[in-house]
Amino acid sequence: MTYVMSDLHGQYEKYRKMLELIRFSDEDELYVLGDVLDRGPHPIRLLRDMSLRHNVFPLMGNHEHMAETLLRRLCVEITEQNAETQVTADVLRGMLLWQQNGSESTLREFRALSADERFEILSYLEEFSLCEELTVGDNRFVLVHASLPDFSPERSPYDYEDVRMLYERADYDREYYPDRYLITGHTPTLIIDPACRGRILRRGRHIAIDCGAGHGLPLGCLRLDDLREFYVD
């Protein structure tokens, strides 16, 4: 079976409960559409669990994008010789933006790691893809964290290499593909439609799966084989 989740935001316990609920096995596959880090209590613990599973495939979210460069800088000792290049105005702005978006728990757990463990986490983040396209049964799916900017149905999903894919909100009233499902996270579904608070939102062939787990709402999971939904509080 093939499953998708998104925007776990450090909710390690919800993630583990979801794996138990769907009876996730070595024969299954799980795609996580970004924003594993920040806000919740155990983002690094969650990330390390994912990294140990051969059948979990991570996509980059805007929170991973904010974190990756800044976490690398934490691994470099600041000296008089490198201070001008390591502590720049852009770095300070990035740190402020990340802090405003819930970096505290990620930083706390990252700082508690050994040097080797930090290297492993950073190497794992480098493996995150921007999008995935797959066929499950009779259906085709395009998976991306947030959106497909400057969209054209003739373009391959793998031709999009724009950081806006991680930050811009999708147009939920638009049918992007006539023959494929587009699955996105990034925007909690209650923002799109308050009636979908804590639930997966479907509009034609566009499916939004950020149910707001990072904001105290349930974690949602979609099984692509039959489009069945699963939830844990």
N, C-alpha and C positions, 0 to 999 in steps of 0.2 A: 504494500500500500504506500501511497505517496501523500504526504501531509505538508501544509504550510502554516506557519505562525509568523507573527510580526510584533515589534515593539514590546519586547519582554521587559526591558528597563529594570534589570536587576532583580526581577521577581523569580528567584531561584526555586522557591517552594511551589509556586504555581506551575512553573515549567516542569518540575519533577512530577507533580500531581497529574499534569496533562499527559506526560509520557506513560504514566500508569493507566490513565483513563483510556487512552487509545491502544494500550497494550503494544507499545512501540518495541519492535524486535530488530534483530540484525538484518532481516530480510526487507524491512521497510526503509523509506527515505523521508527525511524531513528537511524542508527548505525554510530558513529563517530570514525574513525580509528586513533585516537591519534593526537598529536601535535596541541592541542587547544591553548596552551600557547606560549608566547614569540613573539617577532618581531612586530606584529601589535599593534594598539593603545589600544585595550580593551580586553586583554585575560581573566582577572578575571571577567569582566562583562559578557563575553560570557560563561565562565564556570558556573557562577551563574545562568544564564538563562537555560542552559542545566540541571542543578541540580534540577530545579523546574518542569521539565517535566517528567512525569512518563513513557513516551514512547520514550525517548532518551537514548540510551545505549552506554556509552563511553568505548573505548579501550585505553590502555596505549600506549603512544608514547615515543620516546626518550626524548622529551622536558619535559614531565610530570615526567619521571624517573629522569632526572637531577634536576628538581625543588622540588620534594616532600621532600626529606631529608633536603635540604638546607632551604626550607621554614619553616620547623619545628624548625630548629636551630634559625631562626629569632624570634621565639616565646619564646625563653629561654634567660633570662637575663644573660649576661656574668659577672661572678664574679671572684675574685682571686681563689676561691675554685674550680670552674669548668672550668677555662680557658684552662687548658691543655687538657681536653676531648672535649670541644666545639670548640676550634680553633686549629685543627690539620693540618698537611701538606696535608692530603687527602682532608679535607674540603676546604682548600685554593685552591687546584688544581681544585676541583669540582666547586668552585665559579668562578674561572678564565675561565674554560671551558664553564660554563653556560653563563657567561658574553659575551664570544666570539660568542655565539649562540643566542643572542638577549634577554637576561633576563631583560633588563631595564624596559620595559613596565609592565611585570609581577610583578616585585618588587615594582614598583611605586603604582600600584593598590592594591597590597596585603598590603603594609604598611598603606594604607589609610583606611583599614577595622578595625572594632572593634575587640576585642579579641574573642568574640563569633562568629563573621563572619569568622575570620581566622580559627577557629576550624571547622566550617562547611565546608569550602573549603578543608581543609586537610582531613576531614572525607570522603568527596566526592571523592577525589583522591584515597583513599583506595579502593573504589568500582570499579575502572577501571579494566577491564579484559585484559588478554594478547591476547586472540583470541576468536572468536565465530564461530560456525558452525550452519547453518540454512538451511531449505528447504523452498523455495518460489515457489509455483506452481509446475512445473515439474523439477525444477533445484535445485541443492544443491550448497551451497556457503561456503567457508572458508574465514574468514575475519581476517586479522592481519595487524599490522602497517607496518612492514618492510619486514620480511622474515621468513622462516622456516628452521633454520640451521640444518645440519645433517639430511636432509629430507629423509623420507621413506614413500611411499604411504600407507604402512600398519599401520603406527602409527596414533593414534587418534590425531587430532589437539590439544586436551587438554592435551596431554602428553608432549608438548613442554613448558618447564618452564625455558627458557634460556634468559638472558638479551640480547643476540645477536639478538633475535627476534625484538628488538626495534631499533637496530643500523645497522645491516648488510644489504646491498642492495641485493634484490632478483636477481635471474638469469632470466632475462626477455625473454631469448631465450629457456627456459626450460618449458616443459609441466609438471607441478607438479602432476596433477591429471587427469586421463582419464575420470572421471565421475563427477567432481566437478569444479566449478570456484574458483580460488584463486584470492581474491581482496586485493590489497595492496596500501599503501600510501608511505610516507617517501621520495621517490625520485621524484622530479618534472619531469613530462613526457617529457619536452623539453630536459632533460639530457639524457633520454633513446633514444629519437628520436626527433631531432629538428623540424621535420615536424608536430609533435603533440604539439607544443608550445601552452599552455593554453587549451589543450583538453585532454580528457580521452584516454588512450592508451589500445588497445585490441590486444593481441597476443595469438591466440587460446583460451585456457581456463584461461589465466592469464590476469587480468584487473588491470591496474594501474590508480589510481584516484586522485593523487596529481597533480593538474593542475598548481600549483605555486601561489596560492592566497597569500601566505606569502611573495611573491617577486613581488607583483604588477600585477600579472596575474589573470585571472578569477578564480572564485570558481566553481568547478564542482560537480555535484551530479548525482548518478546513481540510477534509480528505478529498483529494482530487479525483479519485477513482469513481466516486458517486456523489460528490459535492455535499457530503454530510458534514454538519457542523458539530463541534464539541466545545464545551465551556467548563472552566473551573473558576471558582471564586477565590 
